[in-house]
Amino acid sequence: MADDSRRRYRADVAVVEDVCGGPLEGLFDTDPTRAAAALGEVAGMLNEMHRDHAPRYGRVDLLEQGLAASGASCEALVLERASKV
């Protein structure tokens, strides 16, 4: 997620889903078939996101309002922030 405004948080954040049942690493020891299926689902979601090219990038809530993060591309944003360090 790219949020140039930093109004809600002082840094970028990652949105994650907490799934009950313990860590995935442990599931590989106890139920490797189920662990492989879970990773397969994640791979499917990542492939879907990779195929979806949009003219803009940024936070979903802002994009839905027709707003976009500043910068020409994600790569340009990373370069801009890296050069400020």
N, C-alpha and C positions, 0 to 999 in steps of 0.2 A: 504494500500500500504506500502510496506517495502522498504526503500531506505537508505541503510547503508552509501552511499557515501556522502549524504547531499550536493552535488554539486549545485543543483538548489535551494534548500531551506535549512534553518538551522534546520528544523524539518520535521517530516512526515506530509503529507497533505492528505486531503480527497477530492476526486473528486466528485462533486455534479452537478446536473442539476437544473437550475433555471426554474421553470415552472410558466408562467404568470397566473394571476387570484387570487392572494392573498394566504394567508397561509392555509394549510390544516385544521388547527383547526377551522378557520372560515367557511370553507366549510361544516363541520359537522353541523353547525347551519343553514346554508342556503340551503344546498342540501345534506342530509345525504346519499342518494343513490349514488350520484356521488363520494362522499368522500369514501364510502365503496369500490366502484369499483377501485378507485385510490390505496387504500391500498391493494386491492386484486392483482393488478398488481405488486406492490412492493413485496408482499409476494411471488408471482410467480417467480420474478427475484431472490429473496434471496434463495428460494428453489432450483432453477436451479444452482446457484453458490455453494450452499451447497453440491449438488450431484457431482459436478465436482472436483474430486480429481486429483491433479497433483503431479508429483515427485519433483517439485520445487515450490518455492513461490517467490513473489517479484513484482516489477513493470512490467506491461504488456509489455512495450516497450523493456525492457531489456530481458525478457523471450523470446520475439520473435526473439531476436538476439542470443539466446542460452546462455545468461548469467543469473545467479541467484543471489539473495541476499545472503549474508553470513549467516552462521548459519545452524544448522541441521534441524530446524523446526521453525514455527512461535512461538510456545510455548517457545522454547529455546531462541529465539530472545527477547521475552518479558521478560523472566527471566534474561537474560544478561543485558538488559537495566535497569530493576528494581533494580538490585544489584549494579548498578553504582551510583544510586541516594544517 
